[in-house]
Amino acid sequence: MQDLKFRVFKKDDIKAVVELINKAYRENNPNSWTSEAHLLSGIRVNEDMLNEILKNKNIVAYIALLDEKIVATIQTKLEDEDIHIGLFAVHPDFQSFGVGKKLLAFAEESSKKLWEKSSFVMEVISNRVELKEYYNRRGYKDTSTFIEFPKSKHWLPLVEEELKLLVLRKEILR
């Protein structure tokens, strides 16, 4: 992964990023350990959603490229005193090779400099233990705070249990 490059997400990237995010989260792919296909039906994002993100001055999204192919994406959003991490996805064929770890570190460092903040928050589906453990290894701590899983016309739960989001937090030095 030595040729991995990072840059800010642009309008020209929308189609590829929509495909990437939906492939990582909604396809039942044996290579994807981030898939939510067993929990939710429908799409995770569409082009309109990403266009709205590009218009928001408090959001900066990044992509990772390998040989000019978009292989990962992440969103950073300024929310009060925190930087919120979201829409973090790595193409299933590139998971478990350190792409996500490198992109997360890049996004944290870039957004820390941009907004001069040192605390990060994110949410994970509470029953996704493997995701929580992944973020714990990256310095994110379980806050024991749960929020309601968002409802959308774009997806439906496939499980009987109520889905909740667990808030994770990371403090880093400025």
MDTraj code that builds the backbone (N, CA, C; nanometers):
import mdtraj as md
import numpy as np

residues = "MET GLN ASP LEU LYS PHE ARG VAL PHE LYS LYS ASP ASP ILE LYS ALA VAL VAL GLU LEU ILE ASN LYS ALA TYR ARG GLU ASN ASN PRO ASN SER TRP THR SER GLU ALA HIS LEU LEU SER GLY ILE ARG VAL ASN GLU ASP MET LEU ASN GLU ILE LEU LYS ASN LYS ASN ILE VAL ALA TYR ILE ALA LEU LEU ASP GLU LYS ILE VAL ALA THR ILE GLN THR LYS LEU GLU ASP GLU ASP ILE HIS ILE GLY LEU PHE ALA VAL HIS PRO ASP PHE GLN SER PHE GLY VAL GLY LYS LYS LEU LEU ALA PHE ALA GLU GLU SER SER LYS LYS LEU TRP GLU LYS SER SER PHE VAL MET GLU VAL ILE SER ASN ARG VAL GLU LEU LYS GLU TYR TYR ASN ARG ARG GLY TYR LYS ASP THR SER THR PHE ILE GLU PHE PRO LYS SER LYS HIS TRP LEU PRO LEU VAL GLU GLU GLU LEU LYS LEU LEU VAL LEU ARG LYS GLU ILE LEU ARG".split()
xyz = np.array([
    [0.0821, -0.1200, 0.0000],
    [0.0000, 0.0000, 0.0000],
    [0.0862, 0.1260, 0.0000],
    [0.2040, 0.1175, -0.0571],
    [0.2942, 0.2320, -0.0563],
    [0.2493, 0.3441, -0.1485],
    [0.1693, 0.3142, -0.2488],
    [0.1234, 0.4170, -0.3419],
    [-0.0080, 0.4806, -0.2984],
    [-0.0478, 0.4573, -0.1742],
    [-0.1721, 0.5122, -0.1223],
    [-0.1600, 0.6633, -0.1095],
    [-0.2574, 0.7351, -0.1684],
    [-0.2584, 0.8817, -0.1628],
    [-0.3911, 0.9263, -0.1048],
    [-0.3889, 1.0420, -0.0401],
    [-0.5098, 1.0980, 0.0195],
    [-0.5347, 1.2361, -0.0386],
    [-0.6621, 1.2692, -0.0531],
    [-0.6986, 1.4040, -0.0939],
    [-0.8419, 1.4320, -0.0521],
    [-0.8794, 1.5593, -0.0634],
    [-1.0158, 1.6005, -0.0313],
    [-1.1104, 1.5468, -0.1389],
    [-1.2242, 1.5017, -0.0949],
    [-1.3310, 1.4506, -0.1805],
    [-1.3896, 1.5655, -0.2623],
    [-1.4112, 1.5422, -0.3944],
    [-1.4655, 1.6446, -0.4840],
    [-1.5922, 1.5933, -0.5528],
    [-1.6609, 1.6853, -0.6169],
    [-1.7857, 1.6522, -0.6877],
    [-1.7650, 1.5403, -0.7900],
    [-1.6522, 1.5414, -0.8586],
    [-1.6236, 1.4382, -0.9592],
    [-1.6137, 1.2976, -0.8994],
    [-1.5962, 1.2888, -0.7679],
    [-1.5794, 1.1599, -0.7003],
    [-1.7118, 1.0967, -0.6576],
    [-1.8214, 1.1702, -0.6696],
    [-1.9476, 1.1273, -0.6081],
    [-1.9908, 0.9875, -0.6510],
    [-1.9971, 0.9604, -0.7792],
    [-2.0452, 0.8288, -0.8243],
    [-1.9603, 0.7158, -0.7665],
    [-1.8300, 0.7308, -0.7734],
    [-1.7402, 0.6256, -0.7231],
    [-1.7526, 0.6091, -0.5720],
    [-1.7709, 0.7193, -0.4994],
    [-1.7818, 0.7117, -0.3534],
    [-1.9157, 0.6501, -0.3117],
    [-2.0235, 0.6824, -0.3813],
    [-2.1531, 0.6187, -0.3532],
    [-2.1396, 0.4674, -0.3697],
    [-2.0800, 0.4258, -0.4798],
    [-2.0615, 0.2827, -0.5056],
    [-1.9752, 0.2186, -0.3970],
    [-1.8669, 0.2838, -0.3606],
    [-1.7761, 0.2320, -0.2574],
    [-1.8472, 0.2142, -0.1233],
    [-1.9164, 0.3177, -0.0772],
    [-1.9826, 0.3122, 0.0537],
    [-2.0906, 0.2045, 0.0554],
    [-2.1717, 0.1989, -0.0482],
    [-2.2780, 0.0980, -0.0516],
    [-2.2220, -0.0433, -0.0634],
    [-2.1117, -0.0584, -0.1335],
    [-2.0465, -0.1898, -0.1434],
    [-1.9911, -0.2318, -0.0072],
    [-1.9292, -0.1402, 0.0641],
    [-1.8691, -0.1731, 0.1936],
    [-1.9731, -0.2017, 0.3009],
    [-2.0862, -0.1315, 0.2972],
    [-2.1838, -0.1427, 0.4056],
    [-2.3069, -0.2263, 0.3746],
    [-2.3469, -0.2348, 0.2495],
    [-2.4748, -0.2990, 0.2211],
    [-2.4659, -0.4288, 0.1412],
    [-2.3538, -0.4570, 0.0802],
    [-2.3427, -0.5834, 0.0076],
    [-2.3011, -0.6936, 0.1038],
    [-2.3524, -0.8115, 0.0789],
    [-2.3161, -0.9269, 0.1600],
    [-2.1893, -0.9873, 0.1001],
    [-2.0780, -0.9237, 0.1244],
    [-1.9502, -0.9601, 0.0650],
    [-1.8646, -1.0307, 0.1698],
    [-1.8154, -1.1508, 0.1406],
    [-1.7346, -1.2224, 0.2399],
    [-1.6039, -1.1508, 0.2757],
    [-1.5570, -1.0609, 0.1890],
    [-1.4342, -0.9862, 0.2178],
    [-1.4586, -0.8652, 0.3065],
    [-1.5838, -0.8278, 0.3272],
    [-1.6147, -0.7050, 0.4006],
    [-1.6539, -0.7353, 0.5443],
    [-1.5689, -0.6960, 0.6368],
    [-1.6040, -0.7147, 0.7780],
    [-1.6812, -0.5938, 0.8308],
    [-1.7050, -0.4936, 0.7459],
    [-1.7839, -0.3765, 0.7861],
    [-1.9280, -0.3830, 0.7370],
    [-1.9631, -0.4865, 0.6642],
    [-2.0973, -0.4947, 0.6058],
    [-2.2060, -0.4937, 0.7126],
    [-2.3124, -0.4208, 0.6818],
    [-2.4318, -0.4173, 0.7669],
    [-2.5484, -0.4882, 0.6983],
    [-2.5188, -0.5642, 0.5923],
    [-2.6232, -0.6284, 0.5119],
    [-2.7092, -0.7236, 0.5942],
    [-2.6558, -0.7780, 0.7010],
    [-2.7333, -0.8679, 0.7870],
    [-2.8229, -0.7904, 0.8841],
    [-2.8006, -0.6590, 0.8942],
    [-2.8775, -0.5752, 0.9865],
    [-2.9761, -0.4821, 0.9170],
    [-2.9391, -0.4355, 0.7966],
    [-3.0182, -0.3325, 0.7279],
    [-3.0298, -0.3630, 0.5793],
    [-3.1460, -0.3342, 0.5229],
    [-3.1634, -0.3445, 0.3783],
    [-3.1577, -0.2038, 0.3199],
    [-3.1431, -0.1966, 0.1884],
    [-3.1425, -0.0656, 0.1229],
    [-3.0018, -0.0111, 0.1079],
    [-2.9953, 0.1168, 0.0772],
    [-2.8661, 0.1806, 0.0521],
    [-2.8193, 0.2572, 0.1753],
    [-2.6909, 0.2821, 0.1811],
    [-2.6355, 0.3656, 0.2884],
    [-2.6351, 0.5120, 0.2458],
    [-2.5965, 0.5379, 0.1203],
    [-2.5926, 0.6754, 0.0681],
    [-2.6374, 0.6776, -0.0772],
    [-2.6690, 0.7993, -0.1243],
    [-2.6947, 0.8203, -0.2664],
    [-2.6247, 0.9503, -0.3080],
    [-2.6324, 0.9829, -0.4352],
    [-2.5622, 1.1010, -0.4861],
    [-2.6131, 1.2297, -0.4228],
    [-2.7434, 1.2402, -0.3995],
    [-2.7980, 1.3612, -0.3366],
    [-2.7389, 1.3832, -0.1977],
    [-2.7260, 1.2758, -0.1207],
    [-2.6689, 1.2877, 0.0142],
    [-2.5256, 1.3406, 0.0080],
    [-2.4470, 1.2887, -0.0848],
    [-2.3077, 1.3331, -0.0950],
    [-2.2981, 1.4754, -0.1489],
    [-2.3883, 1.5138, -0.2372],
    [-2.3909, 1.6535, -0.2833],
    [-2.4168, 1.7481, -0.1665],
    [-2.5058, 1.7103, -0.0753],
    [-2.5334, 1.7928, 0.0435],
    [-2.4097, 1.8041, 0.1323],
    [-2.3367, 1.6959, 0.1446],
    [-2.2136, 1.6979, 0.2242],
    [-2.1148, 1.7979, 0.1650],
    [-2.1016, 1.7972, 0.0332],
    [-2.0075, 1.8891, -0.0319],
    [-2.0451, 2.0355, -0.0112],
    [-2.1723, 2.0637, 0.0076],
    [-2.2178, 2.2021, 0.0274],
    [-2.1965, 2.2519, 0.1701],
    [-2.1780, 2.1609, 0.2643],
    [-2.1680, 2.1967, 0.4058],
    [-2.0258, 2.2426, 0.4393],
    [-2.0114, 2.3675, 0.4804],
    [-1.8792, 2.4234, 0.5111],
    [-1.8170, 2.3637, 0.6373],
    [-1.8972, 2.2964, 0.7190],
    [-1.8456, 2.2330, 0.8401],
    [-1.8083, 2.0868, 0.8192],
    [-1.8094, 2.0430, 0.6942],
    [-1.7724, 1.9049, 0.6621],
    [-1.6585, 1.9055, 0.5610],
    [-1.5587, 1.8223, 0.5885],
    [-1.4544, 1.7936, 0.4905],
    [-1.4453, 1.6418, 0.4816],
    [-1.4602, 1.5905, 0.3608],
    [-1.4486, 1.4464, 0.3384],
    [-1.3208, 1.4208, 0.2599],
    [-1.2623, 1.3059, 0.2857],
    [-1.1367, 1.2677, 0.2215],
    [-1.1548, 1.1336, 0.1522],
    [-1.0687, 1.1107, 0.0532],
    [-1.0651, 0.9800, -0.0114],
    [-0.9215, 0.9301, -0.0115],
    [-0.9097, 0.7982, -0.0185],
    [-0.7800, 0.7331, -0.0357],
    [-0.7790, 0.6735, -0.1754],
    [-0.6691, 0.6959, -0.2457],
    [-0.6550, 0.6449, -0.3818],
    [-0.5359, 0.5508, -0.3898],
    [-0.5544, 0.4437, -0.4639],
    [-0.4469, 0.3506, -0.4932],
    [-0.4456, 0.3349, -0.6442],
    [-0.3370, 0.3755, -0.7062],
    [-0.3286, 0.3752, -0.8531],
    [-0.4478, 0.4479, -0.9153],
    [-0.4811, 0.5636, -0.8597],
    [-0.5892, 0.6507, -0.9068],
    [-0.7297, 0.5933, -0.8866],
    [-0.7421, 0.4787, -0.8207],
    [-0.8738, 0.4207, -0.7899],
    [-0.9099, 0.4573, -0.6462],
    [-1.0341, 0.5039, -0.6262],
    [-1.0804, 0.5368, -0.4913],
    [-1.1052, 0.4065, -0.4162],
    [-1.0317, 0.3881, -0.3051],
    [-1.0433, 0.2642, -0.2282],
    [-1.0992, 0.2868, -0.0880],
    [-1.1108, 0.4129, -0.0457],
    [-1.1642, 0.4412, 0.0883],
    [-1.2097, 0.5860, 0.0959],
    [-1.2974, 0.6126, 0.1927],
    [-1.3464, 0.7481, 0.2156],
    [-1.3774, 0.7672, 0.3631],
    [-1.3747, 0.8920, 0.4058],
    [-1.4074, 0.9266, 0.5440],
    [-1.4557, 1.0714, 0.5468],
    [-1.5455, 1.0997, 0.6373],
    [-1.5990, 1.2352, 0.6530],
    [-1.5611, 1.2893, 0.7902],
    [-1.5224, 1.4165, 0.7944],
    [-1.4999, 1.4861, 0.9212],
    [-1.5945, 1.6053, 0.9250],
    [-1.6549, 1.6264, 1.0419],
    [-1.7531, 1.7341, 1.0543],
    [-1.7308, 1.8071, 1.1856],
    [-1.7218, 1.9392, 1.1776],
    [-1.7079, 2.0207, 1.2977],
    [-1.8437, 2.0311, 1.3654],
    [-1.8502, 1.9850, 1.4905],
    [-1.9735, 1.9914, 1.5702],
    [-1.9368, 2.0466, 1.7073],
    [-1.9672, 2.1730, 1.7313],
    [-1.9334, 2.2395, 1.8578],
    [-1.7837, 2.2267, 1.8843],
    [-1.7476, 2.1581, 1.9914],
    [-1.6060, 2.1447, 2.0278],
    [-1.5434, 2.0153, 1.9776],
    [-1.6205, 1.9354, 1.9059],
    [-1.5724, 1.8051, 1.8604],
    [-1.5636, 1.7994, 1.7090],
    [-1.4829, 1.7059, 1.6632],
    [-1.4802, 1.6694, 1.5223],
    [-1.5477, 1.5331, 1.5132],
    [-1.6531, 1.5273, 1.4342],
    [-1.7305, 1.4042, 1.4206],
    [-1.6790, 1.3267, 1.2997],
    [-1.6478, 1.2003, 1.3207],
    [-1.6015, 1.1123, 1.2137],
    [-1.7203, 1.0302, 1.1650],
    [-1.7387, 1.0227, 1.0334],
    [-1.8494, 0.9451, 0.9790],
    [-1.8239, 0.9018, 0.8362],
    [-1.9184, 0.8280, 0.7822],
    [-1.9111, 0.7746, 0.6452],
    [-1.7720, 0.7198, 0.6127],
    [-1.7203, 0.6434, 0.7049],
    [-1.5879, 0.5835, 0.6911],
    [-1.6054, 0.4471, 0.6261],
    [-1.5491, 0.4312, 0.5076],
    [-1.5649, 0.3054, 0.4348],
    [-1.4390, 0.2731, 0.3567],
    [-1.4050, 0.1456, 0.3568],
    [-1.2942, 0.0939, 0.2769],
    [-1.3522, -0.0130, 0.1854],
    [-1.3152, -0.0079, 0.0588],
    [-1.3619, -0.1081, -0.0369],
    [-1.3292, -0.2471, 0.0187],
    [-1.4237, -0.3420, 0.0117],
    [-1.3997, -0.4751, 0.0687],
    [-1.2711, -0.5421, 0.0208],
    [-1.2315, -0.5197, -0.1038],
    [-1.1092, -0.5818, -0.1555],
    [-0.9826, -0.5234, -0.0942],
    [-0.9949, -0.4108, -0.0241],
    [-0.8777, -0.3451, 0.0339],
    [-0.8837, -0.3397, 0.1861],
    [-0.9807, -0.4083, 0.2455],
    [-0.9892, -0.4131, 0.3913],
    [-0.8824, -0.5081, 0.4457],
    [-0.8383, -0.4806, 0.5674],
    [-0.7377, -0.5611, 0.6383],
    [-0.5968, -0.5438, 0.5815],
    [-0.5722, -0.4356, 0.5089],
    [-0.4386, -0.4050, 0.4580],
    [-0.3845, -0.2739, 0.5145],
    [-0.4535, -0.2152, 0.6116],
    [-0.4068, -0.0912, 0.6733],
    [-0.4561, 0.0360, 0.6075],
    [-0.5376, 0.0247, 0.5036],
    [-0.5887, 0.1430, 0.4338],
    [-0.6728, 0.2282, 0.5280],
    [-0.7660, 0.1663, 0.5980],
    [-0.8538, 0.2396, 0.6895],
    [-0.7769, 0.3057, 0.8021],
    [-0.6842, 0.2340, 0.8590],
    [-0.6016, 0.2876, 0.9680],
    [-0.5269, 0.4130, 0.9222],
    [-0.4696, 0.4066, 0.8028],
    [-0.3942, 0.5209, 0.7499],
    [-0.4864, 0.6382, 0.7161],
    [-0.6012, 0.6096, 0.6561],
    [-0.6944, 0.7172, 0.6210],
    [-0.7512, 0.7824, 0.7464],
    [-0.7851, 0.7040, 0.8473],
    [-0.8361, 0.7601, 0.9725],
    [-0.7320, 0.8520, 1.0356],
    [-0.6069, 0.8084, 1.0410],
    [-0.5000, 0.8913, 1.0987],
    [-0.4827, 1.0204, 1.0187],
    [-0.4876, 1.0101, 0.8858],
    [-0.4760, 1.1282, 0.8002],
    [-0.5914, 1.2253, 0.8259],
    [-0.7136, 1.1735, 0.8316],
    [-0.8314, 1.2585, 0.8536],
    [-0.8267, 1.3248, 0.9906],
    [-0.7849, 1.2508, 1.0920],
    [-0.7736, 1.3088, 1.2266],
    [-0.6719, 1.4228, 1.2277],
    [-0.5564, 1.3982, 1.1717],
    [-0.4506, 1.4999, 1.1718],
    [-0.4919, 1.6216, 1.0888],
    [-0.5485, 1.5997, 0.9714],
    [-0.5897, 1.7103, 0.8843],
    [-0.6988, 1.7946, 0.9484],
    [-0.7998, 1.7297, 1.0053],
    [-0.9109, 1.8045, 1.0651],
    [-0.8693, 1.8718, 1.1954],
    [-0.7778, 1.8113, 1.2685],
    [-0.7255, 1.8733, 1.3911],
    [-0.6574, 2.0063, 1.3567],
    [-0.5781, 2.0066, 1.2514],
    [-0.5108, 2.1300, 1.2075],
    [-0.6110, 2.2319, 1.1533],
    [-0.7053, 2.1853, 1.0732],
    [-0.8029, 2.2738, 1.0101],
    [-0.8891, 2.3453, 1.1128],
    [-0.9417, 2.2705, 1.2092],
    [-1.0381, 2.3274, 1.3029],
    [-0.9809, 2.3547, 1.4421],
    [-0.8550, 2.3202, 1.4624],
    [-0.7882, 2.3425, 1.5912],
    [-0.8677, 2.2832, 1.7072],
    [-0.9118, 2.1617, 1.6892],
    [-0.9830, 2.0858, 1.7925],
    [-0.9034, 1.9587, 1.8204],
    [-0.9267, 1.9003, 1.9359],
    [-0.8506, 1.7804, 1.9700],
    [-0.9376, 1.6655, 2.0201],
    [-1.0685, 1.6767, 2.0043],
    [-1.1534, 1.5641, 2.0439],
    [-1.2367, 1.5185, 1.9247],
    [-1.2436, 1.3873, 1.9127],
    [-1.3146, 1.3240, 1.8022],
    [-1.4257, 1.2373, 1.8581],
    [-1.5380, 1.2348, 1.7893],
    [-1.6476, 1.1455, 1.8261],
    [-1.6960, 1.0716, 1.7019],
    [-1.7516, 0.9567, 1.7254],
    [-1.8131, 0.8774, 1.6188],
    [-1.9135, 0.7844, 1.6836],
    [-1.9988, 0.7265, 1.6008],
    [-2.0933, 0.6278, 1.6492],
    [-2.0763, 0.4994, 1.5695],
    [-2.0966, 0.3883, 1.6395],
    [-2.0994, 0.2576, 1.5742],
    [-2.2266, 0.1862, 1.6197],
    [-2.2780, 0.0982, 1.5349],
    [-2.3931, 0.0183, 1.5766],
    [-2.3492, -0.0630, 1.6974],
    [-2.4249, -0.0527, 1.8050],
    [-2.3805, -0.1045, 1.9346],
    [-2.3510, -0.2541, 1.9366],
    [-2.4181, -0.3327, 1.8538],
    [-2.3899, -0.4759, 1.8571],
    [-2.2783, -0.5181, 1.7617],
    [-2.2103, -0.4230, 1.7017],
    [-2.0965, -0.4521, 1.6129],
    [-1.9670, -0.4489, 1.6933],
    [-1.9456, -0.5545, 1.7705],
    [-1.8320, -0.5630, 1.8623],
    [-1.6992, -0.5470, 1.7889],
    [-1.6876, -0.6062, 1.6701],
    [-1.5616, -0.6001, 1.5961],
    [-1.5268, -0.4569, 1.5555],
    [-1.6273, -0.3750, 1.5244],
    [-1.6006, -0.2347, 1.4912],
    [-1.5578, -0.1570, 1.6147],
    [-1.6259, -0.1810, 1.7251],
    [-1.5894, -0.1147, 1.8503],
    [-1.4443, -0.1484, 1.8866],
    [-1.4065, -0.2740, 1.8736],
    [-1.2693, -0.3153, 1.9046],
    [-1.1687, -0.2501, 1.8097],
    [-1.2036, -0.2402, 1.6826],
    [-1.1164, -0.1744, 1.5846],
    [-1.0889, -0.0302, 1.6278],
    [-1.1935, 0.0431, 1.6631],
    [-1.1767, 0.1830, 1.7034],
    [-1.1099, 0.1954, 1.8399],
    [-1.1318, 0.1000, 1.9292],
    [-1.0599, 0.0998, 2.0574],
    [-0.9092, 0.0931, 2.0323],
    [-0.8683, 0.0108, 1.9372],
    [-0.7253, -0.0002, 1.9043],
    [-0.6709, 0.1292, 1.8439],
    [-0.7575, 0.2151, 1.7947],
    [-0.7173, 0.3447, 1.7375],
    [-0.7328, 0.4573, 1.8392],
    [-0.7594, 0.4234, 1.9656],
    [-0.7660, 0.5236, 2.0717],
    [-0.9046, 0.5743, 2.1059],
    [-1.0083, 0.5233, 2.0411],
    [-1.1453, 0.5660, 2.0708],
    [-1.1975, 0.4875, 2.1906],
    [-1.2599, 0.5581, 2.2825],
    [-1.3107, 0.4982, 2.4062],
    [-1.4632, 0.4917, 2.4037],
    [-1.5149, 0.3867, 2.4628],
    [-1.6588, 0.3670, 2.4794],
    [-1.7086, 0.4685, 2.5817],
    [-1.8055, 0.5505, 2.5445],
    [-1.8589, 0.6512, 2.6372],
    [-1.9785, 0.5986, 2.7163],
    [-2.0248, 0.4785, 2.6834],
    [-2.1466, 0.4204, 2.7430],
    [-2.2701, 0.5056, 2.7135],
    [-2.2607, 0.5889, 2.6107],
    [-2.3738, 0.6704, 2.5667],
    [-2.4306, 0.6088, 2.4393],
    [-2.5613, 0.5892, 2.4390],
    [-2.6288, 0.5311, 2.3234],
    [-2.7275, 0.6320, 2.2672],
    [-2.7387, 0.6328, 2.1350],
    [-2.8385, 0.7174, 2.0710],
    [-2.9227, 0.6305, 1.9777],
    [-3.0406, 0.6781, 1.9498],
    [-3.1322, 0.6039, 1.8637],
    [-3.0745, 0.5923, 1.7231],
    [-3.0901, 0.4755, 1.6642],
    [-3.0457, 0.4557, 1.5269],
    [-3.1349, 0.5388, 1.4354],
    [-3.0763, 0.6138, 1.3418],
    [-3.1578, 0.7013, 1.2565],
    [-3.2526, 0.6225, 1.1662],
    [-3.3682, 0.6778, 1.1480],
    [-3.4650, 0.6191, 1.0556],
    [-3.4479, 0.6880, 0.9201],
    [-3.4729, 0.6138, 0.8139],
    [-3.4562, 0.6690, 0.6803],
    [-3.5463, 0.5955, 0.5826],
    [-3.5855, 0.6651, 0.4789],
    [-3.6616, 0.5999, 0.3719],
    [-3.5697, 0.5134, 0.2856],
    [-3.4385, 0.5253, 0.3075],
    [-3.3416, 0.4537, 0.2249],
    [-3.3031, 0.3170, 0.2796],
    [-3.3374, 0.2868, 0.4065],
    [-3.3050, 0.1562, 0.4621],
    [-3.4090, 0.1127, 0.5644],
    [-3.4113, -0.0182, 0.5864],
    [-3.5013, -0.0781, 0.6852],
    [-3.4230, -0.1794, 0.7677],
    [-3.4512, -0.1873, 0.8973],
    [-3.3854, -0.2889, 0.9803],
    [-3.4301, -0.4295, 0.9385],
    [-3.3380, -0.5235, 0.9454],
    [-3.3674, -0.6630, 0.9133],
    [-3.3704, -0.7502, 1.0385],
    [-3.3504, -0.6901, 1.1536],
    [-3.3443, -0.7650, 1.2794],
    [-3.4545, -0.7176, 1.3729],
    [-3.4941, -0.8055, 1.4627],
    [-3.5993, -0.7730, 1.5592],
    [-3.5497, -0.6771, 1.6669],
    [-3.4233, -0.6955, 1.7065],
    [-3.3698, -0.6115, 1.8138],
    [-3.3629, -0.4651, 1.7703],
    [-3.3790, -0.3771, 1.8664],
    [-3.3705, -0.2342, 1.8372],
    [-3.2240, -0.1969, 1.8147],
    [-3.1963, -0.1357, 1.7014],
    [-3.0599, -0.0926, 1.6725],
    [-3.0330, 0.0396, 1.7425],
    [-2.9163, 0.0476, 1.8046],
    [-2.8729, 0.1709, 1.8704],
    [-2.7304, 0.2003, 1.8269],
    [-2.6943, 0.3262, 1.8388],
    [-2.5576, 0.3671, 1.8099],
    [-2.4853, 0.3946, 1.9405],
    [-2.3641, 0.3429, 1.9512],
    [-2.2781, 0.3665, 2.0662],
    [-2.1827, 0.4799, 2.0311],
    [-2.1727, 0.5790, 2.1180],
    [-2.0839, 0.6930, 2.0950],
    [-1.9440, 0.6585, 2.1459],
    [-1.8453, 0.6790, 2.0595],
    [-1.7045, 0.6607, 2.0943],
    [-1.6365, 0.7964, 2.0903],
    [-1.5357, 0.8148, 2.1746],
    [-1.4667, 0.9437, 2.1835],
    [-1.3160, 0.9207, 2.1913],
    [-1.2425, 1.0140, 2.1307],
    [-1.0964, 1.0104, 2.1354],
    [-1.0462, 1.1514, 2.1588],
    [-0.9580, 1.1653, 2.2556],
    [-0.8925, 1.2937, 2.2828],
    [-0.7478, 1.2810, 2.2378],
    [-0.7002, 1.3791, 2.1627],
    [-0.5594, 1.3791, 2.1233],
    [-0.4982, 1.5141, 2.1550],
    [-0.3675, 1.5151, 2.1654],
    [-0.2975, 1.6395, 2.1971],
    [-0.2973, 1.7311, 2.0763],
    [-0.3107, 1.8604, 2.1025],
    [-0.3063, 1.9582, 1.9921],
    [-0.1656, 1.9816, 1.9466],
])
top = md.Topology()
chain = top.add_chain()
for i, resn in enumerate(residues, 1):
    res = top.add_residue(resn, chain, resSeq=i)
    for name in ("N", "CA", "C"):
        top.add_atom(name, md.element.get_by_symbol(name[0]), res)
traj = md.Trajectory(xyz[None], top)
